[in-house]
Amino acid sequence: MLNLDGITITWLGHDTTKIKGDKVIYIDPFQLKGGEPADIVLITHEHYDHCSPEDVARITKKGTTVIGTADVTAKYKGETKTVKAGDSVTVHGITIQVIPAYNTNKKFHPRASGWVGYVVNMNGKRVYHAGDTDYIPEMESLKDIDVALVPVSGTYVMTAEEAAEAVNRMKPTVAVPIHYGSIVGTKADAERFKNLVKAPTKVEIL
């Protein structure tokens, strides 16, 4: 768990991340064994290991809002909000920016699908969850990021080397490697990423 001035960030395996501050947010919940009820659930894209209605049901309470692209929200009942890349929405008092996420040199996450990552603004901190993506030009416009959660496994997403290049350009305060240790990738990818990220960014392997 990462504690950062009033918020906590917990990596729960693969891409699943919990952010807790004024509200409780889960991103891409998958293979959960229960958990604290969510105010907001953010889903980056419709692949089964990111968009899991069964897992969302485990953390849903009255008023939980599920946010995602149209192909995602179509799978859910209850409170949903459909977004697209470039949007900025405020839900339960939390402002969320919607960032493109896509592959540049592989076919698994085509840009035409319109899938996304998110910047969550909570308790004065900006947390970027990149989703399943390669290093893309849109990342260079992300400024003042306090925590960047980036995939490092390669195969379907950035390699550790590509993720480090992206982070070295963004210069977040803290970078956290994700998308390893489950379906694809190992802790060695996370360690390689950590060794390649340059100061002043600090890397936390959760």
C-alpha positions in Angstrom: 0.0 0.0 0.0 1.2 3.5 -0.8 0.2 6.3 1.5 0.3 9.8 0.0 -1.0 12.8 2.0 -4.5 11.7 2.7 -5.0 8.9 0.1 -3.9 5.3 0.0 -3.3 3.3 -3.2 -3.4 -0.4 -3.1 -2.4 -2.7 -6.0 -4.6 -5.9 -5.9 -2.9 -7.8 -8.7 -2.9 -7.5 -12.5 -4.4 -4.1 -13.2 -6.7 -3.9 -10.2 -6.1 -0.8 -8.1 -7.9 0.6 -5.1 -7.7 4.4 -4.3 -9.1 5.5 -1.0 -9.4 9.1 0.2 -12.6 11.0 0.5 -14.2 8.2 -1.6 -13.3 4.6 -2.4 -12.5 3.9 -6.1 -11.6 0.6 -7.7 -10.0 0.4 -11.2 -10.5 -2.8 -13.2 -11.5 -5.0 -10.3 -10.7 -8.6 -11.2 -10.4 -11.8 -9.1 -11.4 -10.0 -5.9 -12.1 -11.9 -2.7 -14.6 -9.3 -1.5 -13.5 -5.9 -0.3 -14.6 -2.5 0.9 -17.6 -1.2 -1.0 -16.9 1.2 -3.8 -18.2 4.7 -4.4 -16.8 4.6 -8.0 -15.6 1.8 -10.2 -13.5 2.8 -13.2 -13.1 0.2 -16.0 -10.5 0.8 -18.8 -11.8 -1.6 -21.4 -14.0 -4.6 -22.0 -11.5 -7.4 -21.9 -12.6 -10.0 -19.3 -9.6 -9.4 -17.0 -10.5 -5.8 -16.7 -14.3 -5.7 -17.2 -15.7 -8.3 -14.8 -19.3 -7.8 -13.7 -18.9 -10.6 -11.1 -16.1 -8.8 -9.4 -17.9 -5.4 -9.6 -20.9 -7.0 -7.9 -18.6 -8.0 -4.9 -17.9 -4.3 -4.1 -21.1 -2.7 -5.2 -23.3 -0.8 -2.7 -26.3 1.5 -3.1 -25.0 4.5 -5.1 -21.9 2.8 -6.6 -21.3 4.3 -10.0 -19.6 2.3 -12.7 -17.7 4.4 -15.3 -16.4 3.2 -18.6 -16.7 3.4 -22.4 -20.0 2.4 -24.0 -19.0 -1.2 -24.6 -18.2 -1.5 -20.9 -21.3 0.3 -19.4 -23.6 -1.8 -21.6 -22.6 -4.8 -19.4 -23.8 -3.2 -16.1 -27.1 -2.5 -14.5 -27.4 0.2 -11.8 -25.7 3.6 -11.9 -23.4 3.9 -14.8 -21.7 6.8 -16.6 -20.4 6.4 -20.2 -17.3 8.3 -21.1 -14.8 8.6 -24.0 -11.2 9.7 -24.3 -10.9 13.4 -23.7 -13.8 13.7 -21.3 -13.6 15.1 -17.8 -16.4 14.1 -15.5 -17.2 14.7 -11.8 -18.9 11.9 -9.9 -19.5 11.8 -6.2 -17.4 15.0 -5.9 -14.4 13.3 -7.6 -13.1 14.8 -10.9 -11.9 12.2 -13.4 -10.1 12.8 -16.7 -10.4 10.2 -19.4 -7.1 9.5 -21.2 -6.7 7.4 -24.4 -5.1 4.0 -24.1 -4.1 1.9 -27.1 -1.4 -0.2 -28.8 1.0 1.3 -31.3 2.8 -1.8 -32.5 0.5 -4.7 -31.7 -3.2 -5.6 -32.3 -4.7 -6.3 -28.8 -5.9 -2.8 -28.0 -6.5 -0.9 -31.3 -6.9 2.8 -31.1 -10.2 2.5 -33.0 -11.7 0.7 -30.0 -11.5 3.9 -28.0 -10.4 2.3 -24.8 -9.0 4.5 -22.0 -7.0 5.2 -18.8 -7.9 7.7 -16.1 -6.5 10.5 -14.0 -8.3 10.6 -10.7 -8.2 13.9 -8.8 -8.7 13.1 -5.1 -7.7 15.0 -1.9 -5.6 17.3 -4.0 -3.6 14.5 -5.6 -3.6 13.3 -9.3 -3.4 9.6 -9.8 -3.0 8.3 -13.4 -3.9 4.7 -14.2 -2.8 4.1 -17.8 -4.9 1.1 -18.6 -3.7 -1.4 -21.2 -1.6 0.8 -23.5 1.7 1.3 -25.1 3.7 4.5 -24.7 1.6 6.9 -26.6 2.0 10.6 -27.5 -1.0 11.6 -25.3 1.0 10.7 -22.2 3.4 13.7 -22.9 0.6 16.1 -22.1 0.0 14.7 -18.7 1.5 17.2 -16.2 1.6 17.3 -12.4 0.9 13.6 -11.9 1.5 12.6 -8.3 1.2 8.8 -8.9 1.4 7.0 -12.3 0.3 3.4 -12.4 1.7 1.9 -15.6 1.7 -1.6 -17.2 5.2 -3.1 -17.5 4.7 -6.7 -18.7 5.1 -6.4 -22.4 3.1 -8.8 -24.8 -0.2 -6.9 -24.6 1.1 -3.6 -23.2 4.4 -1.6 -22.7 7.5 -3.4 -21.8 9.4 -2.3 -18.7 11.7 -0.3 -20.9 8.9 1.4 -22.7 7.1 2.1 -19.5 10.2 3.6 -18.0 10.6 5.9 -21.0 7.0 7.1 -20.6 7.5 7.8 -16.9 10.8 9.5 -17.5 9.0 11.9 -19.8 6.0 12.4 -17.6 8.0 12.8 -14.4 5.3 11.9 -11.9 6.3 12.1 -8.2 5.8 8.3 -7.8 5.5 5.5 -10.4 4.0 2.1 -9.6 4.4 -0.8 -12.0 1.2 -2.9 -12.6 0.0 -5.6 -15.1 2.4 -8.3 -14.1 2.5 -11.4 -11.9 -0.9 -12.8 -13.0 -1.8 -13.4 -16.6 1.5 -12.1 -18.1 4.7 -10.6 -16.7 6.7 -11.2 -13.6 8.2 -9.2 -10.7 11.4 -9.1 -12.7 9.6 -6.8 -15.1 8.7 -4.5 -12.2 12.3 -4.5 -10.9 13.7 -3.8 -14.4 11.3 -0.9 -14.7 12.4 0.5 -11.3 16.0 0.4 -12.3 15.3 2.3 -15.5 13.2 5.2 -14.0 15.2 8.3 -13.4 15.1 10.8 -10.5 13.2 12.7 -9.3 10.5 10.1 -9.8 10.4 7.4 -7.1 9.3 3.9 -7.9 7.2 1.9 -5.5 6.7 -1.8 -6.2 3.5 -2.7 -4.4 
